[in-house]
Amino acid sequence: MKRLTYEVCVALTCVAVQSAMAGSSMELTPADLLSPGVNEIKAGILYIHKGRGSDMSWVVHASADDVVDVTIEYSNPKPLDQPYQFSLGGKIVFWDVPVQEDGQWTIAPVGSFTVKANQEYWISMAPPSNRNYPHDLQFKKFILKSHGTAQLVRVGHFSDPKKPDAQLGFGEALASPHPSLQVRDVSPPGQALNVMGIQAFGDQQALVTTLEGKLYRVDWSQPNSRLTLIAESNEQWADALWYKQRMFVLAKSRILELKDNDHDGIFETSQTLADDWETTSDMYDRIYGGVVVDNHLYFASGVAMGVRETHNRQVPLRGSAFKVNLDTGKTTLLAGGLRTPNGMCVDANHQIFLSDNQGEWLPTSKIIHLQDQAFYGFRYRPTHPLQREVPTPPALWIPYEEVSLSPTEPIFLDQGWGVYAGQGLLGDMARNGLIRFCLERVNGVYQGAVFRWSQGLDFKINRLTRITDSSILAGRLARGNHWDKAEHHDSLKLLQYHPSETFEILKVAAKSNGFELVFTKPLNRGFGWNANNIHMERWRYEPTQLYGGKKLFHNRVIPRSLSVSENGRTLFVETPELETGQVIYFRLPAQWTSDTGQSLWSGEAWYTLNEIPTDSPGVARSKPAEVSPAADLFTYQSKESGRTLYQQYCMACHSLDAKTIVGPSFHRSLGPTRKVVEEADGTVRDVNFNRQYITESILTPNAKAAEGYPRNIMPSFGSILSPAQIDMLSDYVYQMTAEENETAGEDKESK
């Protein structure tokens, strides 16, 4: 398998390093950990009783191609009910920890991995689940030994590639709706709906299912939308489907068929069609999705999140996809390994896709192509019947923070959506926007690209459904400080396509020797010939038991050439030595324009490369003699700023202006102290809002979580950001909120 061309820069001078001579060994000790989290280091020994909030990992640089053996020195006094997970340079190892009597220390082999010259490798261990264990596993060190000539050097942090300067749509999130999108509020006046499911019920009507177990018919044919309650229950309902004059409801624990006995449009009774799965009272332990294909109702179940604090055991078959025969009620298990599959859709070829949300075992969110007997990666006890060591890869990875925080329901667009027909949109509850995606099938496997498409809607989209060929209805889920209180009453919005002259990347397609980027309009003839005018990166993701994940093998990609098709619509990026299993990031200069002088709406794309096409090369054209290529247009930051880090990692969840988004605001006008909940004993106390508190929240967000906000939402950034970056970010947040607080105080005094 070939590898991408890349640049790597290892900042060996920034940290204390430890190297091994050829064929000799090196040690990785607790003193060099990125973050022990709530676990203690005493006398050089790490006492591990919890994994969440820590980053028990190291980064090692290899000087040459080689094979490295890994052993561990440890002591474990009592049995553990789940295995440890090791990541050895991208190789996953699950280890059932043997017990030592009387506190004895043991050196045991863990495994081996292959290294390439001048690359960085992540060595990590993840304890079972998020629970506290009554006894500690004691860890002294890893011992790495190379077989050949490779020198191994510990580096303090992954050295990510330097990025070009950013602006809206080019390294930063968009701030406004897409020019092709017209938004109309069709919410019933004065009533907020927690929309869990919507389905078209005519051109100007829809069925709306709410979290509280109510089913409404909404009619927006008049200026003020009318809301009619047509069924209700004391159960949690996820969706309703009107199919062949029958009404079905997906409840938390069963599929119901509702009956309108007197034909007045109100459904008075119900009967259970299927209930062949167990459930709990956990709020995330619910049903998601609901599509009908060939007289079968397809849906997915989520896993319980509360058990992460205790034993991480689920009732059987959670995190699964099922289908139910609508005539017989027969339930068939299709797939496993799902976490929070908050949305399902079907394309024109009757292929089913669903989204899943970042968290444990999901380093970032993804879109999955539903396949029979597949396992998608989320693990728990008791073992799912479809669990396997190597999970089925997603059709699309959706990079966390950069593209999405909380993806919801995907939907495919009809012919009425012009150039976007056949592509998909995906809601995002946290970012108040829409992500666009395109798919292609290569060697029988789905893959494709995601794009930032529309933001600034001020609307937390949870559900999408087709109304007409050119319009979709979006439903909102109310999320306040406690995720159960509405902030506004705008529950439903009609999103209509309005043809525009927007210039943007329409799709990305993989070729045997690179990628084709297709535009909505022809590119200006002077652009697209200078290979320095495209910024590319590559990385891969690795699922672990910890929350979220980092970009591994994250490097700059240097294309061999750029060229433009004769019609100006297609940019071919010749990229040697492609490798599967990676995300490829493309960024174009903001200065690029169409042949009519129109600026790009957004210049970024993220492509998931599962397969490389065979015998399908792109054409690298020679530059026409009359074309003068543009000069280098990118400028790269000489020094990373706290502002850039805040925009990239924090802004989507934490505001600086006292507005609540997902997490608490950083604004100091909320007071010089904050009420927090101690993770260790659950006590509530006040802490000073200062640089120390900000830094601690970045490293161990659960240790002192803000009161009124759920834990286990924010990952630890100890392994994502370097110590220098964390210092810059803490300083920026503190300084900005202090300045805004002072400004607010001055304004109040002037009044």
Secondary structure, DSSP 4 states (H G I P E B T S, - for coil): -----EE----GGGS---B--TT-EEEE-GGG-SB-TT-EEETTEEEES--TT-B-EEEEEESSSEEEEEEEEEE--S--SS-EEEEETTEEEEE-PPP-GGG--EEEEEEEEEE-TTEEEEEEEE-SSSPPPSSPEEEEEEEEEESSS--EEEESS--PPP-B--EETBEE---S--TTEEEEE-PPTT----EEEEEE-STTEEEEEETTSEEEEEE-SSSS-EEEEEEE-SS-EEEEEEETTEEEEEESS-EEEEE-TTSSS---EEEEEE--S---S-TTSSEEEEEEETTEEEEEEPPPSGGGGTT-B--TT-S-EEEEETTT--EEEEEE--S----EEE-TTS-EEEEE-SBBTBSSEEEEE--TTEE-S---BSPPTT--SSPPPPSEEE-BTTTBSSEEEEEE--GGGGGGTT-EEEEETTTTEEEEEEEEEETTEEEEEEEEEE------EEEEEEEETTEEEEEE----TTSSS-S-S--EEEEEE-----B-EEEEEEETTEEEEEESSPBPTTSS--GGG-EEEEEE----SSBS---EEEEEE--SEEEE-TTS-EEEEE-SS--SSEEEEEE--TT-BBTT-PBBS--EEEEEES---SS-----PPPPTT--PPPP---B-SS--HHHHHHHHTTTTB-SSS-BSSS----GGG-SEEEEEETTT--EEEEE-SHHHHHHHHH-TTTEEETTS-SSSSPP-TTTS-HHHHHHHHHHHHHHHHHHHHHHHHHHHH-
